């Protein structure tokens, strides 16, 4: 029953999909998921490295993601960035049901590995 009219609402399975409402996931929530996915891809993290940070722009079910990371060096930078892209795309897509056509990975700093220091 609705409060205003006193009319009885039909069961949910009889309400057309367009009238049921929608779920909106905030950009900052998607950004936190992306940052966590980047952490997963880079584990174990370099001792001096800051945690990955992500920014996201969501538009009509599509999320464009930018992730900033710090990596230990020496390493295969390209392979590590590809792993971050792959993990972020998979996790954000799976957890939010959004399409992720673009993941930009920006390497902010490289940290020398302990065995590489003089």
Secondary structure as UniProt FT lines:
FT   TURN            3..5
FT   HELIX           12..14
FT   HELIX           17..19
FT   HELIX           27..41
FT   TURN            47..48
FT   STRAND          53..59
FT   TURN            60..61
FT   STRAND          62..73
FT   HELIX           77..96
FT   STRAND          99..112
FT   HELIX           114..116
//
